[in-house]
C-alpha cells in the first residue's frame, strides 16, 4: 500500500494482511491473488491493459 487512501481502506488492509500471511506459509497462489485484487481495487489500483503482465510476488529468502 502506498497511498494514504489505501492505508485507510479496510479492504486494502485486509488484502495486504492476507497477502503477507499467504507469503509466510508459502501459499504463492493466494499471495498472487491478493496482489492482483489489491492492484485492481477500484479506488486505489489500476487494471492492467490487455497483454500487460502483473508483477510477480516477491518470495522471502530461504535462509
TAVENTA-V357203 format. One record per pair of residues at least 12 apart in sequence whose C-alpha atoms are under 10 Angstrom apart, sorted by sequence separation. I is the first residue (numbers start at 1). J is the second residue. If there is no record, write none. Layout:
i = {I I}
j = {J J}
This chain:
i = {1 18 19 22 36 18 19 1 17 19 20 1 16 18 19 20 39 15 18 19 39 17 18 15 16 36 15 16 19 35 36 14 15 35 36 15 16 35 36 12 15 16 32 35 15 32 34 14 32 33 12 13 31 32 11 12 15 31 32 11 12 31 28 29 31 12 28 11 28 12 28 6 12 12 26 9 23 26 6 9 23 24 23 24 1 6 7 23 1 5 6 19 5 6 4 3 2 1 1}
j = {13 30 31 34 48 31 32 15 31 33 34 16 31 33 34 35 54 31 34 35 55 34 35 33 34 54 34 35 38 54 55 34 35 55 56 36 37 56 57 34 37 38 54 57 38 55 57 38 56 57 37 38 56 57 37 38 41 57 58 38 39 58 56 57 59 41 57 41 58 43 59 38 44 45 59 43 57 60 41 44 58 59 59 60 38 43 44 60 39 43 44 57 44 45 44 44 44 44 45}
